[in-house]
Structure formats: structure tokens, C-alpha cells
């Protein structure tokens, strides 16, 4: 057997070599993870689902409490208001839901407001309150800085939210 080969097989890797390899791997992993960042598609889908759920909650409040409730949205937040225009607690435990940074709201509703009557029928607020009519739903659009969009539709008559 060759002396050089037998000597290199018995030595193996030194502790310092193993540590250097592990440090290089950790640096590569850290750089690749930090450059990825959170996914915009996940954020916008989650925000759209949350807002649709809060719109349904607003409708349910109107029907169960016998009072008109409304959802008011702004550029990067929204809140539920009672018939006296006072903010109420949402299921999240807050009176104002702020969207994730980089996502904004716009919509087809006058005054950025949807109102539900005690039967759950959706209204706009111009003023005065006007029931949604026709076949076209009212829409609220969420847009991310990456250009992704999700549209929440509120249908006339039934108030169905999709």
C-alpha cells in the first residue's frame, strides 16, 4: 500500500476544517434566506381573506343585532362602525385593521363604505344610503407593490362576499 494514501485516510478532516465548512454553509444559508423575504402573494391572499371575513362579520352583526353596521376602508386599513359611526371591536380584538406594508386598498364604493341593513342587504353611502342593485357586485381591490391584485366582490341583494 502506498504510504501517502494510508496516511491521508487515517487523518480525515481536522476540527478546524469542519468548522470552516459549517461557517461557510451558515453564511450561504443566511444570505439566501434574507434575500428571499416574505412572499407578496401569501400576504395579499391572507389580507384579502381576512377582509372578506370581516365584511361577512359586519353583515352578521347587522342581522343579529338589528342595527346597521358598516365597513369603512382607507388606503391601508379598515374598520367596522356601528350605526352611530363609532368603531367596534373586530374578531381580531382591534378597532382598526392595518394591512401589511406594501398592500393598498381601493374600490368601487362611494366614500369607501359598505353598509348592511338588518336583513344583511348591502348598501352604499353617497349619502343617502342606496341599496346595491343590478347584477354587478361592488368591489374592493387589494394591490401589492409587486402588482398582484385580489378583488373582493359584494353582491347586490344577498350581500354574498367572494
N, C-alpha and C positions, 0 to 999 in steps of 0.2 A: 504494500500500500504506500502511496505517496505521502511523505512527511507533511507537506504543506496542506493537503486535503484533510488529513486526520487531525491536524492542529486546528484548522478553521471549523471543522464540525464540532469539536469539543468545546470551543469557546462560545459560540452562539452570539446573541446580541448582548451588549452591555446595558446596564440600567440607564445610563445617560442616553444611549441611542433610543431606547424605548420611550423615555421621557420626551425627547425631542420630537419623535414621530407623533406622540399623543398631543403635544402642544400645537404642532402644525395642523393636525386634524381638528382640534378645537377652534383654532383661528379660522380655518376654512368654513367650518360649520357656523360659527358666529357671524361671519361676513355674509354668507348665503342666507341665513335666517333674517338678519336685519334688513337686507336689501329687498326681501320679498314683501314685507309689511302686510297689513290686513287686506283682505280681498274686498274690493268695492262691491262686487256682485253679491257677496254674502251680506255686507252691511245694508245695501239698498233693499234686498229681498226681506231681510229681518225688519227694517224700518217700515216697509210697505205692509207687511203682515201685522205689525204692531198697530199701525194707524188704522188699518181696516178693522181690526178687533176693537179699537177704541171707538170707531164710528158705530159699530154694532152695539157696543156698550151704551153709547149715547141714546140710540134708538130704544134699547131695552129700558133705560131709565125713564124715558118719556112714557112708555107704555105701562110700566109697573107703578110709577108714582103719580100718574095722571097730571103731568105738568110738561110743558115744552122745554126740552133741553137742546142745546146747540153745540156744535163743534166749530171752533174758530181756529183757523190756521194762519200762520205768518210765514216768512221766508224760510226759517229754520226751526220752527217749533209749532206746537198747537196745544189747545186746552179745551176742556168741556165747561160750558157755562149753564147755569140754571136759568129759569125764566126771569129772574131779577138781574141777569148778566153777571152773577158772581161765580168765580171759578170754583169747581168742586174737585174733590179728590178722585183721581182715576185709579184703576186697579193697581197701577204701579206705585201708588202711595204719594204721588205728586200732583200738584195742581197745574203743572206745565211740563209737557214732554218736549225735550230738546232733541233734535236729530243729531246723528253722528256727524262730525265735522266733514265737510265736503259733499253733503247731501242737502238739496234745497227743495222747497215746495212751491207749486203754482197750481192754478186750477181754473175751471170754467164757472165757478160760483161767484155771484156778485158779493162783494165785501168779504170774500174768503170765509164764508159762513154757511153751514148746513144746519137746518133746524128740523126737528122731528116733532110732530104733534102727538097727542095721547094715543093715537091708533098706529103710530110708527110711520106715518106718511111723511116723506121728506119735503121740505120747503126751502126756498131760497129767501134771502132777506135783502130787499132792494133799498130801502123799505118801500112798501109794506111787505109782509111775508106773502110769498106766492108759491103755491104748490108746484112741484116739478110736474111737467106734463109732456105728452108725446111719447115717443119710443126711445129717444136718445137719453142716455144717462148723464148725470152730472159727473165730472171727472176731477180728480186731484192727481197731479203728476209729481212724482219724486224723481229728481235728476241728480246724478252724481257728477263730480268734476271730471270723471273719465268718460262722460257722455252716456252712461247707462241710464235708462228710464224705466219706471214702473208706474202703471196707471191704476188708480183705484176708481172704480165706477160705482155710482149710487143710482139705482134705477127708480124712475118715477112710479108712484102708486104704491109699490111694495116696500121700497127702501132697501131692496136687496143690495148687498155690498159685495163686489167681486174685485 
